Amino acid sequence: MMIGKRTLSISGGRSTETVDIVVSSPEPDGERWVCSYSIGWPTGPQTRRVHGVDGIAAVNSALMMIGLDVNGSVYHQQGRLHWMEPFVGLGFPVPKAARDLLTGEDAELFG
């Protein structure tokens, strides 16, 4: 079951492509929990499973991994990946070691 979806945009010349990010509900996986997410990149979808000691930890880890994926993407590095205007940033946290990837309000909120 999906717990959330966010749509980002990639601007490029005269066209704009959308990138849907979907986070699934955490599920038990033995003694751990797992949370799956997918990112609908133009080059093909990326799906990952992230583990945590409980459901909340799994969701938190998934959000941070999404933050790494989108903020580390070539689209973000080129300044073409956007969430909502006039907000500058993508709205996902990243681990402390990757906070230099953040821009705009993301740097203020999560930096």
N, CA, C and O atoms as CSV, one atom per row, in Angstrom:
chain,resi,resn,atom,element,x,y,z
A,1,MET,N,N,0.840,-1.166,0.000
A,1,MET,CA,C,0.000,0.000,0.000
A,1,MET,C,C,0.897,1.246,0.000
A,1,MET,O,O,1.925,1.283,0.676
A,2,MET,N,N,0.501,2.233,-0.747
A,2,MET,CA,C,1.243,3.488,-0.843
A,2,MET,C,C,0.915,4.376,0.354
A,2,MET,O,O,-0.246,4.511,0.739
A,3,ILE,N,N,1.960,4.985,0.943
A,3,ILE,CA,C,1.716,5.953,2.020
A,3,ILE,C,C,1.935,7.384,1.558
A,3,ILE,O,O,1.521,8.327,2.233
A,4,GLY,N,N,2.579,7.552,0.419
A,4,GLY,CA,C,2.774,8.903,-0.066
A,4,GLY,C,C,3.352,8.945,-1.465
A,4,GLY,O,O,4.012,8.009,-1.919
A,5,LYS,N,N,3.086,10.065,-2.142
A,5,LYS,CA,C,3.585,10.272,-3.500
A,5,LYS,C,C,3.947,11.747,-3.648
A,5,LYS,O,O,3.228,12.625,-3.171
A,6,ARG,N,N,5.055,12.002,-4.305
A,6,ARG,CA,C,5.456,13.362,-4.634
A,6,ARG,C,C,5.857,13.373,-6.102
A,6,ARG,O,O,6.490,12.436,-6.589
A,7,THR,N,N,5.487,14.434,-6.801
A,7,THR,CA,C,5.858,14.575,-8.196
A,7,THR,C,C,6.830,15.739,-8.334
A,7,THR,O,O,6.528,16.873,-7.962
A,8,LEU,N,N,8.010,15.430,-8.879
A,8,LEU,CA,C,9.013,16.439,-9.190
A,8,LEU,C,C,8.967,16.703,-10.685
A,8,LEU,O,O,8.376,15.927,-11.435
A,9,SER,N,N,9.581,17.786,-11.122
A,9,SER,CA,C,9.631,18.135,-12.539
A,9,SER,C,C,11.063,18.310,-12.983
A,9,SER,O,O,11.897,18.844,-12.252
A,10,ILE,N,N,11.339,17.850,-14.196
A,10,ILE,CA,C,12.633,18.083,-14.826
A,10,ILE,C,C,12.391,19.035,-15.978
A,10,ILE,O,O,11.689,18.712,-16.937
A,11,SER,N,N,12.990,20.227,-15.870
A,11,SER,CA,C,12.834,21.202,-16.944
A,11,SER,C,C,13.946,20.996,-17.958
A,11,SER,O,O,15.075,20.645,-17.615
A,12,GLY,N,N,13.598,21.223,-19.203
A,12,GLY,CA,C,14.590,21.080,-20.254
A,12,GLY,C,C,14.109,21.711,-21.530
A,12,GLY,O,O,13.276,21.143,-22.236
A,13,GLY,N,N,14.621,22.869,-21.828
A,13,GLY,CA,C,14.207,23.541,-23.054
A,13,GLY,C,C,12.740,23.887,-23.018
A,13,GLY,O,O,12.275,24.580,-22.113
A,14,ARG,N,N,12.010,23.402,-24.007
A,14,ARG,CA,C,10.582,23.695,-24.115
A,14,ARG,C,C,9.704,22.673,-23.415
A,14,ARG,O,O,8.500,22.887,-23.274
A,15,SER,N,N,10.289,21.563,-22.972
A,15,SER,CA,C,9.477,20.511,-22.371
A,15,SER,C,C,9.800,20.339,-20.894
A,15,SER,O,O,10.865,20.729,-20.416
A,16,THR,N,N,8.850,19.744,-20.190
A,16,THR,CA,C,9.024,19.399,-18.785
A,16,THR,C,C,8.589,17.961,-18.610
A,16,THR,O,O,7.515,17.569,-19.066
A,17,GLU,N,N,9.430,17.170,-17.944
A,17,GLU,CA,C,9.092,15.782,-17.647
A,17,GLU,C,C,8.782,15.658,-16.166
A,17,GLU,O,O,9.362,16.375,-15.350
A,18,THR,N,N,7.881,14.764,-15.810
A,18,THR,CA,C,7.553,14.556,-14.412
A,18,THR,C,C,8.274,13.316,-13.887
A,18,THR,O,O,8.534,12.361,-14.618
A,19,VAL,N,N,8.582,13.368,-12.613
A,19,VAL,CA,C,9.225,12.258,-11.911
A,19,VAL,C,C,8.382,11.962,-10.684
A,19,VAL,O,O,8.382,12.734,-9.725
A,20,ASP,N,N,7.662,10.845,-10.710
A,20,ASP,CA,C,6.832,10.458,-9.570
A,20,ASP,C,C,7.655,9.639,-8.588
A,20,ASP,O,O,8.355,8.701,-8.967
A,21,ILE,N,N,7.555,10.016,-7.315
A,21,ILE,CA,C,8.212,9.284,-6.240
A,21,ILE,C,C,7.111,8.701,-5.371
A,21,ILE,O,O,6.251,9.429,-4.875
A,22,VAL,N,N,7.138,7.385,-5.186
A,22,VAL,CA,C,6.111,6.696,-4.419
A,22,VAL,C,C,6.769,5.948,-3.268
A,22,VAL,O,O,7.721,5.195,-3.471
A,23,VAL,N,N,6.252,6.160,-2.050
A,23,VAL,CA,C,6.741,5.471,-0.858
A,23,VAL,C,C,5.655,4.503,-0.403
A,23,VAL,O,O,4.496,4.887,-0.245
A,24,SER,N,N,6.035,3.261,-0.195
A,24,SER,CA,C,5.091,2.224,0.236
A,24,SER,C,C,5.091,2.082,1.755
A,24,SER,O,O,6.031,2.502,2.430
A,25,SER,N,N,4.040,1.494,2.273
A,25,SER,CA,C,3.940,1.241,3.712
A,25,SER,C,C,5.036,0.284,4.154
A,25,SER,O,O,5.380,-0.646,3.425
A,26,PRO,N,N,5.586,0.504,5.345
A,26,PRO,CA,C,6.586,-0.430,5.851
A,26,PRO,C,C,5.934,-1.779,6.186
A,26,PRO,O,O,4.765,-1.853,6.566
A,27,GLU,N,N,6.727,-2.828,6.034
A,27,GLU,CA,C,6.244,-4.181,6.310
A,27,GLU,C,C,7.278,-4.924,7.134
A,27,GLU,O,O,8.477,-4.681,6.997
A,28,PRO,N,N,6.814,-5.844,8.002
A,28,PRO,CA,C,7.783,-6.641,8.749
A,28,PRO,C,C,8.591,-7.527,7.798
A,28,PRO,O,O,8.068,-8.033,6.805
A,29,ASP,N,N,9.867,-7.705,8.119
A,29,ASP,CA,C,10.765,-8.543,7.322
A,29,ASP,C,C,11.683,-9.282,8.300
A,29,ASP,O,O,12.821,-8.877,8.536
A,30,GLY,N,N,11.166,-10.360,8.853
A,30,GLY,CA,C,11.898,-11.063,9.897
A,30,GLY,C,C,11.924,-10.214,11.157
A,30,GLY,O,O,10.877,-9.789,11.646
A,31,GLU,N,N,13.113,-9.969,11.680
A,31,GLU,CA,C,13.250,-9.148,12.884
A,31,GLU,C,C,13.351,-7.662,12.553
A,31,GLU,O,O,13.406,-6.833,13.462
A,32,ARG,N,N,13.375,-7.315,11.280
A,32,ARG,CA,C,13.465,-5.919,10.843
A,32,ARG,C,C,12.188,-5.526,10.114
A,32,ARG,O,O,11.266,-6.328,9.967
A,33,TRP,N,N,12.152,-4.294,9.667
A,33,TRP,CA,C,11.077,-3.792,8.825
A,33,TRP,C,C,11.685,-3.293,7.531
A,33,TRP,O,O,12.854,-2.912,7.486
A,34,VAL,N,N,10.879,-3.298,6.474
A,34,VAL,CA,C,11.346,-2.829,5.176
A,34,VAL,C,C,10.342,-1.826,4.617
A,34,VAL,O,O,9.131,-1.985,4.772
A,35,CYS,N,N,10.867,-0.790,3.963
A,35,CYS,CA,C,10.035,0.207,3.298
A,35,CYS,C,C,10.542,0.330,1.870
A,35,CYS,O,O,11.725,0.592,1.651
A,36,SER,N,N,9.664,0.143,0.906
A,36,SER,CA,C,10.031,0.242,-0.507
A,36,SER,C,C,9.645,1.610,-1.049
A,36,SER,O,O,8.686,2.235,-0.598
A,37,TYR,N,N,10.416,2.052,-2.024
A,37,TYR,CA,C,10.066,3.281,-2.725
A,37,TYR,C,C,10.490,3.156,-4.180
A,37,TYR,O,O,11.348,2.347,-4.530
A,38,SER,N,N,9.871,3.973,-5.012
A,38,SER,CA,C,10.250,4.000,-6.423
A,38,SER,C,C,10.331,5.449,-6.890
A,38,SER,O,O,9.597,6.326,-6.435
A,39,ILE,N,N,11.259,5.655,-7.819
A,39,ILE,CA,C,11.425,6.964,-8.449
A,39,ILE,C,C,11.288,6.743,-9.947
A,39,ILE,O,O,12.032,5.952,-10.526
A,40,GLY,N,N,10.353,7.425,-10.574
A,40,GLY,CA,C,10.077,7.248,-12.000
A,40,GLY,C,C,10.942,8.145,-12.866
A,40,GLY,O,O,10.442,9.073,-13.501
A,41,TRP,N,N,12.246,7.869,-12.894
A,41,TRP,CA,C,13.159,8.655,-13.716
A,41,TRP,C,C,12.841,8.499,-15.206
A,41,TRP,O,O,12.319,7.461,-15.611
A,42,PRO,N,N,13.144,9.501,-16.025
A,42,PRO,CA,C,12.919,9.383,-17.477
A,42,PRO,C,C,13.717,8.233,-18.101
A,42,PRO,O,O,13.309,7.667,-19.115
A,43,THR,N,N,14.841,7.896,-17.494
A,43,THR,CA,C,15.678,6.805,-18.015
A,43,THR,C,C,15.184,5.434,-17.583
A,43,THR,O,O,15.729,4.418,-18.014
A,44,GLY,N,N,14.171,5.393,-16.747
A,44,GLY,CA,C,13.602,4.133,-16.257
A,44,GLY,C,C,13.408,4.193,-14.756
A,44,GLY,O,O,14.145,4.883,-14.052
A,45,PRO,N,N,12.407,3.465,-14.265
A,45,PRO,CA,C,12.105,3.513,-12.837
A,45,PRO,C,C,13.213,2.878,-11.997
A,45,PRO,O,O,13.872,1.924,-12.411
A,46,GLN,N,N,13.391,3.439,-10.816
A,46,GLN,CA,C,14.342,2.918,-9.833
A,46,GLN,C,C,13.528,2.518,-8.610
A,46,GLN,O,O,12.776,3.334,-8.077
A,47,THR,N,N,13.664,1.282,-8.162
A,47,THR,CA,C,12.952,0.808,-6.982
A,47,THR,C,C,13.966,0.289,-5.976
A,47,THR,O,O,14.907,-0.420,-6.333
A,48,ARG,N,N,13.763,0.648,-4.720
A,48,ARG,CA,C,14.664,0.203,-3.649
A,48,ARG,C,C,13.854,-0.222,-2.437
A,48,ARG,O,O,12.712,0.192,-2.240
A,49,ARG,N,N,14.493,-1.070,-1.628
A,49,ARG,CA,C,13.933,-1.508,-0.352
A,49,ARG,C,C,14.924,-1.112,0.737
A,49,ARG,O,O,16.110,-1.432,0.655
A,50,VAL,N,N,14.429,-0.417,1.755
A,50,VAL,CA,C,15.273,0.079,2.828
A,50,VAL,C,C,14.794,-0.518,4.145
A,50,VAL,O,O,13.592,-0.579,4.406
A,51,HIS,N,N,15.737,-0.957,4.972
A,51,HIS,CA,C,15.390,-1.616,6.233
A,51,HIS,C,C,15.547,-0.683,7.428
A,51,HIS,O,O,16.289,0.298,7.382
A,52,GLY,N,N,14.831,-1.015,8.495
A,52,GLY,CA,C,14.932,-0.311,9.768
A,52,GLY,C,C,14.557,-1.246,10.894
A,52,GLY,O,O,14.014,-2.324,10.653
A,53,VAL,N,N,14.839,-0.844,12.125
A,53,VAL,CA,C,14.533,-1.693,13.278
A,53,VAL,C,C,13.033,-1.761,13.550
A,53,VAL,O,O,12.550,-2.712,14.163
A,54,ASP,N,N,12.298,-0.749,13.091
A,54,ASP,CA,C,10.837,-0.772,13.163
A,54,ASP,C,C,10.299,-0.014,11.947
A,54,ASP,O,O,11.069,0.471,11.119
A,55,GLY,N,N,8.982,0.080,11.850
A,55,GLY,CA,C,8.385,0.719,10.683
A,55,GLY,C,C,8.758,2.176,10.522
A,55,GLY,O,O,8.995,2.631,9.403
A,56,ILE,N,N,8.817,2.918,11.619
A,56,ILE,CA,C,9.170,4.335,11.560
A,56,ILE,C,C,10.607,4.501,11.077
A,56,ILE,O,O,10.886,5.360,10.240
A,57,ALA,N,N,11.515,3.688,11.597
A,57,ALA,CA,C,12.918,3.766,11.170
A,57,ALA,C,C,13.057,3.421,9.692
A,57,ALA,O,O,13.863,4.030,8.989
A,58,ALA,N,N,12.278,2.449,9.212
A,58,ALA,CA,C,12.336,2.074,7.796
A,58,ALA,C,C,11.848,3.220,6.904
A,58,ALA,O,O,12.455,3.502,5.871
A,59,VAL,N,N,10.764,3.875,7.296
A,59,VAL,CA,C,10.252,5.013,6.522
A,59,VAL,C,C,11.259,6.155,6.547
A,59,VAL,O,O,11.528,6.761,5.510
A,60,ASN,N,N,11.813,6.452,7.701
A,60,ASN,CA,C,12.809,7.522,7.811
A,60,ASN,C,C,14.015,7.228,6.919
A,60,ASN,O,O,14.506,8.118,6.225
A,61,SER,N,N,14.486,6.002,6.936
A,61,SER,CA,C,15.621,5.624,6.082
A,61,SER,C,C,15.272,5.741,4.607
A,61,SER,O,O,16.097,6.167,3.799
A,62,ALA,N,N,14.042,5.360,4.257
A,62,ALA,CA,C,13.609,5.465,2.859
A,62,ALA,C,C,13.600,6.929,2.413
A,62,ALA,O,O,14.059,7.240,1.314
A,63,LEU,N,N,13.082,7.833,3.255
A,63,LEU,CA,C,13.049,9.250,2.903
A,63,LEU,C,C,14.462,9.811,2.726
A,63,LEU,O,O,14.700,10.628,1.836
A,64,MET,N,N,15.388,9.375,3.566
A,64,MET,CA,C,16.773,9.835,3.426
A,64,MET,C,C,17.422,9.270,2.169
A,64,MET,O,O,18.194,9.966,1.509
A,65,MET,N,N,17.125,8.030,1.830
A,65,MET,CA,C,17.672,7.451,0.599
A,65,MET,C,C,17.103,8.157,-0.627
A,65,MET,O,O,17.819,8.397,-1.599
A,66,ILE,N,N,15.824,8.484,-0.581
A,66,ILE,CA,C,15.228,9.256,-1.672
A,66,ILE,C,C,15.947,10.596,-1.775
A,66,ILE,O,O,16.280,11.042,-2.873
A,67,GLY,N,N,16.185,11.238,-0.630
A,67,GLY,CA,C,16.910,12.502,-0.619
A,67,GLY,C,C,18.272,12.391,-1.280
A,67,GLY,O,O,18.675,13.272,-2.039
A,68,LEU,N,N,18.982,11.303,-0.992
A,68,LEU,CA,C,20.282,11.077,-1.637
A,68,LEU,C,C,20.127,10.869,-3.133
A,68,LEU,O,O,20.886,11.423,-3.928
A,69,ASP,N,N,19.140,10.066,-3.513
A,69,ASP,CA,C,18.934,9.764,-4.935
A,69,ASP,C,C,18.593,11.014,-5.745
A,69,ASP,O,O,19.181,11.251,-6.800
A,70,VAL,N,N,17.646,11.811,-5.253
A,70,VAL,CA,C,17.212,12.964,-6.048
A,70,VAL,C,C,18.205,14.120,-5.978
A,70,VAL,O,O,18.456,14.779,-6.988
A,71,ASN,N,N,18.775,14.377,-4.796
A,71,ASN,CA,C,19.732,15.476,-4.674
A,71,ASN,C,C,21.076,15.144,-5.303
A,71,ASN,O,O,21.834,16.045,-5.663
A,72,GLY,N,N,21.375,13.868,-5.436
A,72,GLY,CA,C,22.615,13.449,-6.080
A,72,GLY,C,C,22.469,13.185,-7.565
A,72,GLY,O,O,23.440,12.826,-8.230
A,73,SER,N,N,21.266,13.359,-8.091
A,73,SER,CA,C,21.014,13.057,-9.499
A,73,SER,C,C,21.638,14.096,-10.422
A,73,SER,O,O,21.878,15.236,-10.025
A,74,VAL,N,N,21.892,13.690,-11.639
A,74,VAL,CA,C,22.434,14.602,-12.642
A,74,VAL,C,C,21.444,15.739,-12.913
A,74,VAL,O,O,21.854,16.860,-13.214
A,75,TYR,N,N,20.147,15.454,-12.809
A,75,TYR,CA,C,19.128,16.482,-13.045
A,75,TYR,C,C,19.227,17.595,-11.993
A,75,TYR,O,O,19.105,18.776,-12.319
A,76,HIS,N,N,19.448,17.211,-10.738
A,76,HIS,CA,C,19.599,18.202,-9.675
A,76,HIS,C,C,20.909,18.967,-9.846
A,76,HIS,O,O,20.945,20.186,-9.683
A,77,GLN,N,N,21.978,18.256,-10.174
A,77,GLN,CA,C,23.279,18.894,-10.369
A,77,GLN,C,C,23.229,19.917,-11.503
A,77,GLN,O,O,23.941,20.920,-11.467
A,78,GLN,N,N,22.393,19.665,-12.504
A,78,GLN,CA,C,22.231,20.594,-13.625
A,78,GLN,C,C,21.243,21.720,-13.313
A,78,GLN,O,O,21.061,22.626,-14.127
A,79,GLY,N,N,20.602,21.669,-12.138
A,79,GLY,CA,C,19.624,22.685,-11.765
A,79,GLY,C,C,18.299,22.540,-12.484
A,79,GLY,O,O,17.546,23.508,-12.588
A,80,ARG,N,N,17.993,21.338,-12.987
A,80,ARG,CA,C,16.774,21.117,-13.770
A,80,ARG,C,C,15.670,20.407,-13.004
A,80,ARG,O,O,14.545,20.327,-13.498
A,81,LEU,N,N,15.957,19.883,-11.799
A,81,LEU,CA,C,14.981,19.122,-11.028
A,81,LEU,C,C,14.333,20.043,-10.000
A,81,LEU,O,O,15.024,20.695,-9.217
A,82,HIS,N,N,12.998,20.092,-10.007
A,82,HIS,CA,C,12.260,21.020,-9.150
A,82,HIS,C,C,11.068,20.316,-8.513
A,82,HIS,O,O,10.554,19.321,-9.024
A,83,TRP,N,N,10.643,20.877,-7.365
A,83,TRP,CA,C,9.446,20.362,-6.706
A,83,TRP,C,C,8.296,21.331,-6.933
A,83,TRP,O,O,7.462,21.099,-7.808
A,84,MET,N,N,8.235,22.391,-6.178
A,84,MET,CA,C,7.147,23.354,-6.348
A,84,MET,C,C,7.720,24.751,-6.236
A,84,MET,O,O,8.589,25.028,-5.409
A,85,GLU,N,N,7.220,25.609,-7.076
A,85,GLU,CA,C,7.683,26.994,-7.074
A,85,GLU,C,C,6.869,27.781,-6.065
A,85,GLU,O,O,5.675,27.502,-5.956
A,86,PRO,N,N,7.383,28.706,-5.340
A,86,PRO,CA,C,8.739,29.232,-5.414
A,86,PRO,C,C,9.711,28.500,-4.486
A,86,PRO,O,O,10.839,28.960,-4.309
A,87,PHE,N,N,9.308,27.372,-3.888
A,87,PHE,CA,C,10.190,26.608,-2.996
A,87,PHE,C,C,11.425,26.154,-3.766
A,87,PHE,O,O,11.313,25.595,-4.857
A,88,VAL,N,N,12.583,26.394,-3.205
A,88,VAL,CA,C,13.831,25.958,-3.823
A,88,VAL,C,C,14.340,24.768,-3.022
A,88,VAL,O,O,14.761,24.912,-1.875
A,89,GLY,N,N,14.296,23.609,-3.629
A,89,GLY,CA,C,14.681,22.365,-2.983
A,89,GLY,C,C,13.718,21.279,-3.391
A,89,GLY,O,O,12.774,21.521,-4.143
A,90,LEU,N,N,13.957,20.085,-2.894
A,90,LEU,CA,C,13.139,18.940,-3.287
A,90,LEU,C,C,12.323,18.373,-2.132
A,90,LEU,O,O,11.488,17.494,-2.342
A,91,GLY,N,N,12.554,18.867,-0.910
A,91,GLY,CA,C,11.727,18.497,0.233
A,91,GLY,C,C,12.038,17.158,0.860
A,91,GLY,O,O,11.194,16.611,1.570
A,92,PHE,N,N,13.216,16.612,0.625
A,92,PHE,CA,C,13.610,15.346,1.241
A,92,PHE,C,C,14.864,15.549,2.087
A,92,PHE,O,O,15.792,16.241,1.668
A,93,PRO,N,N,14.894,14.945,3.284
A,93,PRO,CA,C,16.095,15.035,4.108
A,93,PRO,C,C,17.202,14.158,3.544
A,93,PRO,O,O,16.946,13.260,2.742
A,94,VAL,N,N,18.416,14.417,3.961
A,94,VAL,CA,C,19.566,13.582,3.603
A,94,VAL,C,C,20.379,13.333,4.870
A,94,VAL,O,O,20.265,14.091,5.833
A,95,PRO,N,N,21.194,12.283,4.883
A,95,PRO,CA,C,22.078,12.071,6.033
A,95,PRO,C,C,23.044,13.254,6.193
A,95,PRO,O,O,23.322,13.969,5.230
A,96,LYS,N,N,23.540,13.447,7.392
A,96,LYS,CA,C,24.416,14.574,7.704
A,96,LYS,C,C,25.591,14.701,6.739
A,96,LYS,O,O,25.942,15.811,6.339
A,97,ALA,N,N,26.195,13.593,6.365
A,97,ALA,CA,C,27.377,13.619,5.501
A,97,ALA,C,C,27.077,14.117,4.084
A,97,ALA,O,O,28.000,14.434,3.334
A,98,ALA,N,N,25.793,14.188,3.710
A,98,ALA,CA,C,25.433,14.596,2.345
A,98,ALA,C,C,24.727,15.945,2.299
A,98,ALA,O,O,24.146,16.296,1.272
A,99,ARG,N,N,24.763,16.689,3.365
A,99,ARG,CA,C,24.014,17.949,3.405
A,99,ARG,C,C,24.542,19.003,2.451
A,99,ARG,O,O,23.852,19.986,2.180
A,100,ASP,N,N,25.742,18.822,1.940
A,100,ASP,CA,C,26.273,19.759,0.951
A,100,ASP,C,C,25.544,19.666,-0.382
A,100,ASP,O,O,25.704,20.542,-1.232
A,101,LEU,N,N,24.740,18.612,-0.581
A,101,LEU,CA,C,23.951,18.453,-1.807
A,101,LEU,C,C,22.706,19.338,-1.808
A,101,LEU,O,O,22.133,19.602,-2.865
A,102,LEU,N,N,22.288,19.792,-0.638
A,102,LEU,CA,C,21.032,20.518,-0.503
A,102,LEU,C,C,21.143,21.955,-1.006
A,102,LEU,O,O,22.195,22.589,-0.923
A,103,THR,N,N,20.012,22.446,-1.533
A,103,THR,CA,C,19.942,23.824,-2.011
A,103,THR,C,C,18.728,24.522,-1.403
A,103,THR,O,O,17.805,23.877,-0.907
A,104,GLY,N,N,18.749,25.830,-1.451
A,104,GLY,CA,C,17.587,26.633,-1.060
A,104,GLY,C,C,17.040,26.318,0.310
A,104,GLY,O,O,17.791,26.165,1.273
A,105,GLU,N,N,15.724,26.221,0.394
A,105,GLU,CA,C,15.060,25.949,1.651
A,105,GLU,C,C,15.444,24.600,2.233
A,105,GLU,O,O,15.450,24.446,3.454
A,106,ASP,N,N,15.767,23.611,1.392
A,106,ASP,CA,C,16.215,22.314,1.906
A,106,ASP,C,C,17.463,22.493,2.779
A,106,ASP,O,O,17.573,21.879,3.840
A,107,ALA,N,N,18.394,23.327,2.335
A,107,ALA,CA,C,19.614,23.567,3.103
A,107,ALA,C,C,19.288,24.204,4.452
A,107,ALA,O,O,19.936,23.910,5.456
A,108,GLU,N,N,18.280,25.081,4.469
A,108,GLU,CA,C,17.874,25.703,5.722
A,108,GLU,C,C,17.130,24.737,6.632
A,108,GLU,O,O,17.376,24.707,7.838
A,109,LEU,N,N,16.219,23.946,6.065
A,109,LEU,CA,C,15.405,23.031,6.851
A,109,LEU,C,C,16.178,21.800,7.326
A,109,LEU,O,O,16.050,21.386,8.478
A,110,PHE,N,N,16.971,21.224,6.441
A,110,PHE,CA,C,17.616,19.947,6.751
A,110,PHE,C,C,19.121,20.057,6.966
A,110,PHE,O,O,19.767,19.072,7.322
A,111,GLY,N,N,19.687,21.246,6.755
A,111,GLY,CA,C,21.126,21.433,6.855
A,111,GLY,C,C,21.560,21.627,8.240
A,111,GLY,O,O,22.752,21.799,8.495
